[in-house]
Amino acid sequence: LSAGVCCCCAALRPRYKRLVDNIFPEDPKDGLVKADMEKLTFYAVSAPEKLDRIGAYLAERLSRDVVRHRYGYVLIAMEALDQLLMACHSQSIKPFVESFLHMVAKLLESGEPKLQVLGTNSFVKFANIEEDTPSYHRRYDFFVSRFSAMCHSCDHDPEIQNEIRIAGIRGIQGVVRKTVNDELRATIWEPQHMDKIVPSLLFNMQKIEDIDSRIGPPSSPTGGEKEENPALLAENCFRELLGRATYGNMNNAVRPVFAHLDHHRLWDPNEFAVSCFKIIMYSIQAQYSHHVIQEILGHLDVRKRDSPRVRAGIIQVLLEAVAIAAKGSIGPTVLEVFNTLLKHLRISVDFELGDRRSSAGSATFSTSSKESDERIVQNAIIQTIGFFGSNLPDYQRSEIMMFIMGKVPVFGTSQSLDTSHLGDLGTRRIQIMLLRSLLMVTSGYKATTITNALPPPFLDPLLSPSLMEDSELRQLVLEILHNLIDRHDNRAKLRGIRIIPDVSDLKIKRDKISRQDVSFMKKHGQQLYRHIYLGCKEEDNVQKNFELLFTSLALITIELANEEVVIDLIRLAIALQDLAIINEDNLPMFNRCGVMALVAAYLNFLSQMIAVPAFCQHVSKVIETRSLEASYFLPETIFKDKCNLPKSLEKHEKNLFFLTNKIAESLGGSGYSVERLSVPYVPQVTDEDRLSRRKSIVDTVSIQVDILPGNNTEDKVDNTEEITFEALKKAIDNNGLEEQEKEKRRLVIEKFQKAPFEEIAAQCETKAHLLHDRLAQILELTIRPPPSPSGMMTITAGHAHYQSVPVYEMKFPDLCVY
């Protein structure tokens, strides 16, 4: 009777329950009953409205089996669910999916690793199914949290730990694939989810032993290797996540990377940080690269108070990111990158000088290490600026050159980078590093015309540091000029100052001088000559300075010299020779011989470039005579470590010098207009002498007005003169004075007849400017506002304060009182 009752009850049960029960064998080891599974599948396809009930009943059985630890039946239930998911694609599948996800959640919550892996595998299969319509009410918050926790598994058994981590990474990959394709259900990109997903992936990526093997575009490991290695699987998932990021959610995907690197202190050393951002830059779409660069710059601002090595690590990451993005779309971040880096350059110098001042008098190892660490930061910034600038298009690079040049502090001028609190030492450090950055930016820059490479707003501030009393600054300025003038890569062939036996062996490349270049030399040639001339007069010149000055003259000859410029260059060379011989500036003997060697090397190069036989013969004869009688006038001898210097140069014979009349005769026979060779070269005087020198800084309270013509210190005369018999005799001798006056008039007339118009105009304009500036200074000191009866103004610490007087104490003039 009881058996019959059971059969009747079984027959009264709904058909879907009977079909579900039939797929479970008596012994779970036998596996899923395939024949009954086919019946259940056919029933589910034929009656899709029953899918939700089938799913609910399967979920009920699975939950019961999980609690009772009957894991064999759990495996059978999940296999049945997977087959039903793959077979059914109707609208009614959505309620069934809710039951399915509920069962997967039950498996993930269990503490059994096998069930967690089983649930993950089922979820991955579900994630690969494309649904016809999205389900807006479905959320994956639990799965994100659970899969992220599995990625951090710390099981005692390494194999089980590896298996759970792989399952967690595959689960995150499934969530990403299931959600990112639908823009209306983009909850996965919310910060609370990204803060779990990204660190979980990075945590597993850190386990890669060989970091360098993965740097670059996505690799294609084999399927087995990808499944067995959590690090490779996490990296591929990370690349896939970033590849699906769009404009609106790019920042949410990148910011957790910074938090992870900060929390685990991975900026020093920064190998993993560099590899992460290389993966990011190669994985995202090219038009979003500037988002990543902006985030790095923002994080650098946040960590500006951290240790130097941390900041250096962030800057190196920025360098790697910029290296990838520079040739692509970098959008509005060009100036922002340079502005931020220059700001941090100033901060680093401030930190370095602050540490030096705080440890003055007690040289400790920690202080020196801090200073060296700050130098690492500064070098990283310079390298980043230079690399970024050198990879920009020419039109953007010229703007960056102007931008950096505007930041270089020059004494007496206003500039946008505040260095007033750094002092002379800090300002010099800023100058050197900015010029080094500019040197890297200009490397490889090829302008069509020299006017594009050296526009006046750029040339004037660039040449100002060349008058500084710092040999390193002058060297940097000359190297920058070489980068911009040398458009045919001839500089390497001219490296080193020497007497070149045959210039044709150098195979120098040159083009015909364009009209724009000729116009440039007419406008700015005197400015270039002047800075070369004054650069030779510096007492702290070393061999490198003379080498760079020689290269400058040679490059001007190759790139910009027509017949008129050649004559000007010869006048400049003769003026430099006279400078060394007369020695009005009291230069050391090494500098005087170095200038003579520079003139010899350059005239030897110039004579062979213009190929005038008589000129070449005169230069070769002088050089040959010097090699026999005064070898210290040649670069091969004077720049040796041990060179015997002469005691004076006044006793030397004329055959050791290059003579103007001989050069004029040799060039006149070849069609050159040599009238201007008889006019000695005199550098024009400009405000740069006052602005760029650091010997005397003008005090705003006490200004000494020089009413003598000229601005150089050597033109000033001593007002106190010793009265002797010879002086009285000269004063009585009027004939001598008349002859001197006639000679002065003749020189002035000859100068106005033969000197270039540009040189005369520049000198007249300079004198007018100087007179105007002096008058303005005098008026500023002498003119004061009339006193006010209401009070008086006092100046304290540079600020004006007015002291009010009561009305009854005011003193009015008698005419105003009645």
C-alpha positions in Angstrom: 0.0 0.0 0.0 2.8 2.4 0.9 4.6 1.8 -2.4 1.4 2.5 -4.3 0.9 5.7 -2.3 4.4 6.9 -3.2 3.9 6.1 -6.8 0.6 8.1 -6.8 2.4 11.1 -5.1 5.2 11.0 -7.6 2.7 10.9 -10.4 1.0 14.0 -9.0 4.2 16.0 -8.9 4.7 18.6 -11.6 6.4 17.3 -14.7 9.3 19.7 -14.5 10.2 18.5 -11.1 10.0 14.8 -12.2 12.3 15.7 -15.2 14.7 17.4 -12.9 14.7 14.5 -10.4 15.3 12.0 -13.1 18.7 13.6 -14.1 20.2 12.7 -10.7 21.4 9.1 -10.5 21.2 7.1 -7.3 25.0 7.1 -7.1 26.5 10.5 -7.9 29.7 8.9 -9.2 27.7 7.8 -12.3 27.3 11.4 -13.3 24.5 13.1 -15.1 21.9 10.9 -16.7 22.2 12.1 -20.3 19.0 10.6 -21.6 16.9 12.3 -19.0 18.9 15.5 -19.4 18.0 15.5 -23.1 14.3 15.2 -22.1 14.6 18.1 -19.6 16.4 20.2 -22.3 13.6 19.5 -24.9 11.0 20.3 -22.3 12.7 23.6 -21.4 13.0 24.6 -25.0 9.4 23.6 -25.8 7.9 25.3 -22.8 10.2 28.3 -22.0 7.7 29.7 -19.5 8.7 26.8 -17.2 12.4 27.8 -17.1 12.1 30.0 -14.1 10.5 27.1 -12.1 13.1 24.6 -13.3 15.8 27.0 -12.2 14.2 27.6 -8.8 13.8 23.9 -8.2 17.4 23.2 -9.2 18.6 26.0 -6.9 16.6 24.4 -4.1 18.2 21.0 -4.6 21.7 22.5 -5.0 21.4 24.5 -1.8 20.3 21.4 0.1 23.2 19.4 -1.3 25.7 22.0 -0.4 24.6 22.1 3.2 24.7 18.3 3.4 28.1 18.2 1.7 26.9 16.0 -1.1 29.3 17.5 -3.6 28.7 14.9 -6.2 25.1 16.0 -6.7 26.3 19.6 -6.7 28.5 19.0 -9.7 25.6 17.3 -11.5 23.2 20.2 -10.8 25.7 22.8 -12.1 26.4 20.7 -15.2 22.6 20.6 -15.8 22.3 24.4 -15.3 25.2 25.0 -17.8 23.5 22.9 -20.4 20.2 24.6 -20.0 21.9 28.0 -20.3 23.6 27.1 -23.5 20.4 25.6 -25.0 17.9 28.3 -24.1 18.0 31.8 -25.6 14.5 33.1 -25.2 13.1 36.1 -23.4 12.0 33.8 -20.5 15.6 33.0 -19.7 16.0 36.1 -17.5 14.2 34.7 -14.4 16.2 31.5 -14.9 19.4 33.5 -14.9 18.5 34.9 -11.5 18.2 31.4 -10.1 21.5 30.5 -11.8 23.3 33.5 -10.3 21.9 32.7 -6.9 23.3 29.1 -7.1 26.7 30.4 -8.3 26.7 32.8 -5.3 26.0 29.9 -3.0 29.0 28.0 -4.4 31.3 31.0 -4.1 30.3 31.6 -0.5 31.2 28.0 0.5 34.6 27.4 2.0 35.3 24.5 -0.3 37.9 25.4 -3.0 36.4 22.9 -5.4 33.0 24.5 -5.2 34.4 28.0 -5.6 36.2 26.9 -8.8 33.1 25.2 -10.0 31.0 28.3 -9.4 33.6 30.4 -11.2 33.6 28.1 -14.2 29.9 28.3 -14.5 29.9 32.0 -14.2 32.5 32.3 -17.0 30.3 30.2 -19.3 27.4 32.4 -18.5 29.4 35.5 -19.2 30.2 34.3 -22.7 26.5 34.1 -23.6 25.3 37.1 -25.5 21.8 38.2 -24.4 19.4 39.8 -26.8 18.2 42.5 -24.4 20.1 43.8 -21.4 18.8 43.3 -17.9 18.9 46.7 -16.1 18.0 45.4 -12.7 20.7 42.8 -12.5 23.8 43.8 -10.5 27.2 42.1 -10.0 28.4 43.8 -6.8 28.6 40.5 -4.9 30.6 38.8 -7.7 33.0 41.7 -7.9 33.7 41.5 -4.2 33.9 37.8 -4.0 36.2 37.3 -7.1 38.4 40.1 -5.8 38.7 38.3 -2.5 39.6 35.1 -4.2 42.4 36.9 -6.1 44.0 37.5 -2.7 43.7 33.9 -1.5 46.4 32.9 1.1 45.7 29.2 1.4 48.4 27.2 3.1 48.6 24.8 0.1 50.3 26.6 -2.8 48.5 24.5 -5.4 45.1 25.3 -3.9 46.1 29.0 -3.5 47.1 29.2 -7.1 43.9 27.5 -8.2 41.7 29.9 -6.3 43.5 33.0 -7.5 43.2 31.8 -11.1 39.5 31.3 -10.5 39.1 34.8 -9.1 40.9 36.4 -12.0 38.8 34.5 -14.5 35.7 35.5 -12.6 36.7 39.2 -12.8 37.4 38.7 -16.5 33.9 37.3 -16.8 32.3 40.2 -15.0 34.1 42.7 -17.2 33.0 40.9 -20.4 29.4 40.7 -19.2 29.1 44.3 -18.2 31.4 46.6 -20.3 29.7 45.9 -23.6 26.4 47.6 -22.5 26.7 51.3 -22.0 23.4 51.5 -20.2 24.6 49.1 -17.5 28.1 50.5 -16.8 28.1 50.0 -13.1 31.3 48.1 -13.3 33.2 51.4 -13.9 32.1 52.9 -10.7 35.0 53.7 -8.3 33.8 51.3 -5.6 34.2 48.4 -8.1 37.4 49.6 -9.8 39.0 50.0 -6.3 38.5 46.2 -5.9 39.2 44.9 -9.4 42.3 46.8 -10.3 44.3 46.2 -7.1 43.4 42.5 -7.3 44.8 42.2 -10.7 48.0 44.2 -9.8 48.5 42.1 -6.7 48.8 39.0 -9.0 50.8 40.8 -11.6 53.5 41.5 -9.1 54.3 37.8 -9.0 55.9 37.8 -12.4 59.6 37.1 -12.0 60.8 38.4 -15.4 59.2 41.8 -15.7 61.0 42.9 -18.8 59.7 40.0 -20.9 56.2 41.5 -20.7 56.9 45.1 -21.4 55.4 46.3 -24.7 52.3 45.5 -26.6 50.2 42.6 -25.5 51.9 39.2 -25.8 50.2 36.1 -26.9 51.1 33.3 -24.5 49.8 29.8 -25.1 46.5 28.7 -23.7 47.9 26.3 -21.1 50.5 28.9 -19.9 47.8 31.5 -19.6 45.6 29.2 -17.5 48.3 28.0 -15.1 50.0 31.4 -14.4 47.9 33.8 -12.3 50.3 36.7 -13.2 49.9 36.3 -17.0 46.2 35.8 -16.7 45.9 38.9 -14.5 47.9 40.9 -17.0 45.7 39.9 -19.9 42.6 40.7 -17.9 44.1 44.1 -17.0 44.9 44.8 -20.7 41.4 43.8 -21.7 39.8 46.0 -19.0 41.8 49.0 -20.1 41.1 48.3 -23.8 37.4 48.6 -23.1 37.7 51.8 -21.1 36.1 54.9 -22.7 36.5 58.7 -22.3 34.2 58.9 -19.3 35.6 56.1 -17.2 39.3 56.1 -18.0 40.2 58.0 -14.9 38.3 55.5 -12.6 40.4 52.7 -14.1 43.8 54.4 -13.6 43.4 56.0 -10.2 43.4 52.7 -8.3 46.8 51.9 -9.8 48.3 54.9 -8.0 46.7 53.9 -4.7 48.1 50.3 -5.0 51.6 51.6 -5.8 51.5 54.0 -2.9 50.1 51.5 -0.4 52.8 48.9 -1.3 55.6 51.5 -1.7 56.4 50.4 -5.3 57.7 53.8 -6.5 61.2 53.0 -5.1 62.3 50.9 -6.8 59.9 51.5 -9.6 60.3 48.7 -12.0 56.8 47.3 -11.4 55.3 50.8 -11.6 57.1 51.4 -15.0 55.8 48.1 -16.3 52.3 48.8 -15.2 52.1 52.1 -16.9 53.7 50.7 -20.1 50.9 48.2 -20.1 48.3 51.0 -19.6 49.7 53.2 -22.3 49.8 50.3 -24.8 46.4 49.0 -23.9 44.2 52.1 -23.9 43.0 53.9 -27.0 45.6 56.4 -28.3 43.3 59.4 -28.1 43.0 58.8 -24.3 46.7 58.9 -23.6 46.6 62.5 -22.3 44.2 61.3 -19.5 46.9 59.0 -18.1 49.5 61.8 -18.3 47.2 64.2 -16.5 46.7 61.6 -13.8 50.5 61.1 -13.3 51.0 64.8 -13.2 48.3 65.2 -10.6 49.8 62.4 -8.5 53.2 64.0 -8.7 51.6 67.2 -7.2 50.0 65.2 -4.4 53.3 63.5 -3.5 55.5 66.6 -3.9 56.5 66.4 -0.2 57.6 62.8 -0.4 61.2 61.5 -0.4 63.3 62.4 -3.5 63.4 58.8 -4.7 59.6 58.5 -4.7 59.3 61.6 -6.7 62.1 60.4 -9.1 60.2 57.1 -9.5 57.0 59.0 -10.4 58.8 61.2 -12.9 60.5 58.2 -14.5 57.0 56.6 -14.9 55.9 59.9 -16.6 58.9 59.7 -18.9 57.9 56.2 -20.0 54.3 57.3 -20.5 55.3 60.3 -22.5 57.7 58.3 -24.6 54.7 56.2 -25.8 52.2 59.1 -26.1 54.5 61.8 -27.5 54.0 60.7 -31.1 50.3 60.2 -30.7 47.5 62.4 -29.5 48.6 64.3 -26.3 46.0 67.0 -26.6 46.2 70.0 -24.2 48.7 68.5 -21.9 51.8 69.7 -23.7 52.3 72.9 -21.8 50.8 71.4 -18.7 53.5 68.7 -18.6 56.3 71.3 -19.0 54.8 73.7 -16.5 54.3 71.0 -13.9 57.8 69.6 -14.4 59.4 73.1 -14.2 57.5 73.7 -11.0 58.8 70.5 -9.5 62.3 71.4 -10.7 62.1 74.6 -8.7 60.7 72.7 -5.6 63.6 70.2 -5.8 66.2 72.9 -6.0 64.5 74.6 -3.0 64.6 71.3 -1.0 68.3 70.8 -1.9 69.3 74.3 -0.9 67.2 74.0 2.3 68.9 70.9 3.4 72.3 72.5 2.6 71.5 75.6 4.7 70.1 73.5 7.6 73.3 71.4 7.7 75.7 74.3 7.2 78.8 73.7 9.3 78.1 70.0 9.9 78.7 67.9 6.8 76.9 64.7 7.4 76.4 61.6 5.3 72.6 61.9 5.4 72.7 65.4 4.1 74.9 64.6 1.2 72.7 61.6 0.3 69.7 63.9 0.4 71.4 66.3 -2.0 72.4 63.4 -4.3 68.8 62.1 -4.2 67.5 65.6 -5.2 70.0 65.6 -8.1 68.4 62.3 -9.2 65.0 64.0 -9.2 66.4 67.0 -11.2 68.1 64.8 -13.7 64.9 62.8 -14.2 62.9 66.0 -14.8 65.4 67.2 -17.3 65.4 63.9 -19.1 61.6 63.9 -19.2 61.5 67.5 -20.5 64.1 66.8 -23.2 62.6 63.5 -24.3 59.1 64.9 -24.5 60.2 68.0 -26.4 62.4 66.2 -28.8 59.5 63.9 -29.9 57.1 66.7 -30.5 56.3 68.1 -34.0 58.4 71.1 -35.1 55.6 73.6 -34.7 55.0 72.5 -31.1 58.7 72.2 -30.3 59.3 75.8 -31.2 56.5 76.8 -28.8 58.1 74.7 -26.0 61.5 76.2 -26.7 60.0 79.7 -26.2 58.1 78.4 -23.1 61.2 77.1 -21.4 63.3 80.1 -22.4 60.7 82.3 -20.7 61.3 80.4 -17.5 65.1 80.9 -17.4 65.9 83.5 -14.8 68.1 86.3 -16.0 69.4 89.0 -13.6 67.6 92.3 -14.1 64.7 90.9 -16.1 61.3 89.5 -15.1 60.5 85.9 -15.7 57.6 83.6 -14.7 59.6 81.1 -12.6 59.9 82.5 -9.1 63.5 82.1 -7.9 63.7 85.2 -5.7 64.0 83.2 -2.5 66.6 80.7 -3.9 69.5 83.2 -3.9 72.4 83.3 -6.4 73.3 79.6 -6.0 69.7 78.4 -6.4 69.1 80.7 -9.4 72.3 79.4 -11.0 71.1 75.8 -10.5 67.8 76.6 -12.1 69.5 78.3 -15.0 71.8 75.4 -15.7 69.0 72.8 -15.5 66.6 74.8 -17.7 69.3 75.3 -20.3 70.1 71.6 -20.2 66.4 70.9 -20.7 66.4 73.3 -23.6 69.5 71.6 -25.1 67.7 68.3 -25.1 64.6 69.8 -26.7 66.5 71.4 -29.5 68.5 68.2 -30.2 67.6 67.1 -33.7 65.5 70.2 -34.5 65.8 71.0 -38.2 64.2 74.3 -39.2 63.7 75.3 -42.8 65.1 78.7 -42.2 67.3 80.1 -39.4 64.6 82.7 -38.7 62.2 79.9 -37.6 64.9 78.4 -35.4 66.0 81.6 -33.8 63.2 84.2 -33.8 64.0 87.5 -32.0 61.8 86.7 -29.0 63.9 83.6 -28.4 67.3 84.7 -29.6 67.6 87.7 -27.2 66.9 85.9 -23.9 69.0 82.9 -25.1 72.1 85.0 -25.6 71.7 86.8 -22.3 73.2 83.9 -20.2 76.1 83.9 -22.6 77.3 87.0 -20.8 77.1 85.5 -17.4 80.3 84.9 -15.5 79.8 81.2 -15.4 81.6 79.0 -17.9 79.0 76.2 -17.7 76.2 78.5 -18.6 78.0 79.9 -21.6 78.8 76.4 -22.8 75.2 75.4 -22.6 74.1 78.5 -24.6 76.7 77.7 -27.3 75.6 74.1 -27.5 72.0 75.2 -27.9 73.0 77.5 -30.7 74.8 74.7 -32.4 71.7 72.5 -32.3 69.6 75.3 -34.0 72.2 76.5 -36.5 73.5 73.2 -37.7 70.9 72.0 -40.2 73.1 69.5 -42.0 74.6 67.6 -39.1 78.2 68.9 -39.6 78.8 69.6 -35.9 80.2 66.1 -35.2 82.8 66.6 -37.9 83.9 69.9 -36.3 84.2 68.5 -32.7 87.4 69.7 -31.0 89.5 72.7 -31.8 92.4 71.9 -34.2 94.3 72.9 -37.3 92.5 70.9 -40.0 95.0 70.0 -42.8 92.4 69.5 -45.4 88.8 70.6 -44.8 87.6 68.6 -47.9 88.3 65.4 -46.0 85.5 66.3 -43.6 82.9 66.1 -46.4 80.9 69.0 -45.0 77.3 69.3 -46.3 76.0 72.8 -47.1 73.4 74.4 -49.3 73.2 77.7 -51.0 72.4 80.6 -48.5 68.7 81.4 -48.8 67.4 84.9 -48.9 65.8 84.5 -45.4 69.2 83.5 -44.0 70.8 86.6 -45.5 68.2 88.8 -44.1 68.6 87.2 -40.7 72.4 87.9 -40.7 71.8 91.5 -41.6 69.5 91.9 -38.7 71.1 89.7 -36.0 74.6 89.0 -37.3 76.2 91.8 -35.1 74.4 90.3 -32.1 76.0 86.8 -32.7 79.5 88.4 -33.4 79.2 90.4 -30.2 78.5 87.4 -28.0 81.3 85.4 -29.5 83.7 88.3 -29.0 82.6 88.9 -25.4 82.6 85.2 -24.7 86.3 85.1 -25.6 87.1 87.8 -23.0 85.9 85.7 -20.0 88.7 84.8 -17.6 87.2 81.5 -16.5 87.2 80.0 -20.1 88.5 76.5 -20.3 89.3 74.3 -23.3 85.7 73.3 -23.8 84.7 77.0 -24.1 87.2 77.6 -26.8 86.1 74.4 -28.6 82.5 75.5 -28.6 83.4 79.0 -29.8 85.4 77.5 -32.7 82.4 75.3 -33.6 80.1 78.3 -33.5 82.2 80.3 -35.9 82.6 77.3 -38.2 78.8 76.6 -38.2 78.0 80.2 -39.0 80.5 80.0 -41.9 78.9 76.8 -43.2 75.2 77.7 -42.8 74.9 81.5 -43.0 78.0 83.0 -44.6 77.9 84.9 -47.9 80.6 87.3 -49.0 79.5 90.1 -46.6 79.3 87.7 -43.7 82.8 86.3 -44.5 84.3 89.9 -44.3 82.5 90.4 -40.9 83.9 87.1 -39.6 87.4 88.0 -40.6 87.0 91.4 -38.9 85.8 89.6 -35.8 88.8 87.2 -35.9 91.3 90.1 -36.3 89.6 91.9 -33.4 90.0 88.7 -31.2 93.7 88.6 -32.2 94.1 92.3 -31.2 92.2 91.5 -27.9 94.8 88.9 -27.0 97.8 91.0 -28.0 96.8 94.4 -26.4 95.2 92.7 -23.4 93.2 95.7 -22.1 91.1 93.3 -19.9 94.2 91.8 -18.1 93.4 88.3 -19.2 95.6 85.4 -18.0 98.3 84.2 -20.4 96.5 80.9 -21.0 93.3 82.8 -22.1 95.3 85.0 -24.4 97.1 82.1 -26.0 93.8 80.2 -26.2 92.2 83.2 -28.1 95.2 83.2 -30.5 94.8 79.4 -31.1 91.1 79.9 -31.7 91.8 82.6 -34.3 94.4 80.4 -36.0 92.1 77.3 -36.1 89.2 79.4 -37.5 91.0 81.3 -40.1 92.6 78.0 -41.3 89.0 76.6 -41.6 87.6 79.7 -43.3 90.4 80.1 -45.8 89.8 76.5 -47.0 86.1 77.0 -47.1 86.2 80.1 -49.4 89.1 78.6 -51.3 91.1 81.8 -52.1 94.7 80.6 -52.8 96.4 83.8 -51.6 94.4 83.8 -48.4 95.1 80.1 -47.8 98.8 80.8 -48.4 99.0 83.6 -45.9 97.2 81.6 -43.2 99.3 78.5 -43.8 102.5 80.6 -43.6 101.5 82.1 -40.3 100.6 78.7 -38.8 103.9 77.2 -40.1 105.9 80.0 -38.5 104.0 79.6 -35.2 104.6 75.9 -35.1 108.4 76.6 -35.3 108.7 79.7 -33.1 105.5 80.0 -31.0 103.7 76.7 -30.8 101.7 77.9 -27.8 99.6 80.0 -30.4 98.3 76.7 -31.8 95.5 74.6 -30.3 97.4 71.4 -30.5 100.0 72.8 -28.0 98.2 75.3 -25.8 95.5 72.9 -24.7 97.9 70.2 -23.6 98.1 69.5 -19.8 101.6 70.9 -19.6 102.4 73.8 -21.9 105.1 76.4 -21.4 103.4 79.8 -21.6 105.3 82.9 -22.7 105.8 85.8 -20.3 104.5 88.4 -22.7 103.1 88.7 -26.3 104.4 92.3 -27.1 107.8 91.2 -28.2 106.7 88.7 -30.9 107.4 89.4 -34.5 104.6 90.4 -37.0 105.1 87.2 -39.0 103.4 85.3 -36.1 100.2 87.3 -36.5 97.5 87.4 -39.2 97.8 90.8 -40.8 94.8 92.8 -42.1 96.6 94.3 -45.1 97.8 90.9 -46.3 94.2 89.4 -46.0 92.8 92.4 -47.8 95.3 92.0 -50.6 94.5 88.3 -51.0 90.7 88.7 -50.9 90.7 91.9 -53.1 92.2 90.0 -56.0 89.3 87.4 -55.8 86.5 90.0 -56.1 85.7 90.5 -52.4 84.9 94.1 -51.3 87.6 94.5 -48.7 87.0 98.2 -47.8 85.4 97.3 -44.5 88.4 95.2 -43.4 90.2 98.4 -42.6 87.5 99.3 -40.0 88.3 97.6 -36.7 85.4 95.5 -35.3 83.9 97.0 -32.1 81.1 95.1 -30.4 77.9 97.1 -30.0 76.9 98.0 -26.4 73.4 97.0 -25.2 71.5 96.7 -22.0 72.5 93.1 -21.7 75.9 94.2 -20.3 74.0 95.7 -17.4 71.3 93.0 -17.0 73.4 89.9 -17.4 76.5 90.7 -15.3 76.6 89.8 -11.7 79.7 91.8 -10.7 77.6 94.8 -9.6 73.9 94.8 -9.0 72.4 98.3 -9.1 70.9 99.4 -5.8 67.6 101.1 -6.0 68.4 103.5 -3.2 71.8 104.7 -4.4 72.4 104.9 -8.1 75.7 106.1 -9.5 75.2 107.9 -12.8 78.0 107.6 -15.4 78.0 110.6 -17.7 80.9 109.4 -19.7 80.1 107.9 -23.2 80.0 104.1 -23.3 78.9 101.6 -20.8 81.8 99.1 -20.3 83.9 99.4 -17.2 87.0 99.6 -19.2 85.8 102.9 -20.8 85.6 104.5 -17.4 88.5 106.8 -16.4 89.8 107.7 -13.0 89.0 111.3 -12.2 92.1 111.7 -10.0 95.2 112.0 -12.1 98.7 112.5 -10.7 100.2 115.8 -11.8 103.8 115.4 -13.0 106.2 117.3 -15.2 105.3 115.1 -18.2 101.6 115.8 -17.7 102.2 119.5 -17.7 104.4 119.3 -20.7 101.7 117.4 -22.6 99.1 120.0 -21.5 101.2 122.9 -22.9 102.0 121.0 -26.2 98.9 122.1 -28.2 100.2 120.6 -31.4 99.9 117.1 -30.0 96.4 117.7 -28.9 95.4 119.0 -32.3 96.9 115.9 -34.0 94.9 113.6 -31.7 91.7 115.5 -32.4 92.3 115.2 -36.2 93.0 111.5 -35.8 89.8 111.0 -33.9 87.8 112.9 -36.5 89.4 110.9 -39.3 88.5 107.6 -37.6 84.9 108.7 -37.0 84.5 109.8 -40.7 86.1 106.6 -41.9 83.8 104.5 -39.7 80.7 106.2 -41.0 81.9 105.8 -44.6 82.9 102.1 -44.5 81.2 100.4 -41.5 77.9 98.5 -42.1 74.8 100.5 -41.7 73.3 98.0 -39.2 76.4 98.4 -36.9 76.2 102.2 -37.0 72.4 102.2 -36.4 72.8 99.7 -33.5 75.4 101.8 -31.7 73.3 105.0 -32.1 70.2 103.3 -30.9 72.1 101.8 -27.9 73.4 105.2 -26.9 69.9 106.7 -27.1 68.4 103.9 -25.0 71.2 104.3 -22.4 70.6 108.1 -22.1 66.9 107.5 -21.8 67.3 105.0 -19.0 69.7 107.2 -17.1 67.3 110.2 -17.3 64.4 108.0 -16.1 66.5 106.8 -13.1 67.5 110.4 -12.2 63.9 111.6 -12.5 62.6 108.7 -10.4 65.0 109.6 -7.6 64.6 113.3 -7.7 60.8 113.8 -8.3 58.8 113.2 -5.2 55.1 114.0 -4.5 54.5 117.2 -2.5 54.0 116.9 1.2 50.4 116.5 2.4 49.1 118.4 5.4 47.0 115.4 6.4 49.9 113.2 7.2 53.2 111.8 6.1 54.2 108.5 4.4 56.8 106.2 5.9 58.2 103.1 4.2 58.8 100.1 6.3 60.0 96.7 4.9 59.2 97.9 1.4 55.5 98.8 2.2 54.1 102.3 2.4 52.2 103.4 5.6 50.4 106.7 6.1 50.3 108.3 9.5 47.1 110.4 9.8 47.1 113.8 11.6 44.0 115.1 13.4 42.5 118.2 11.8 43.2 120.5 14.8 46.9 119.6 14.5 47.3 120.2 10.8 49.6 123.1 9.8 48.2 125.1 7.0 50.1 127.9 5.2 49.3 131.5 6.4 47.6 132.4 3.1 45.1 129.6 3.7 44.0 130.8 7.2 41.7 133.8 7.8 
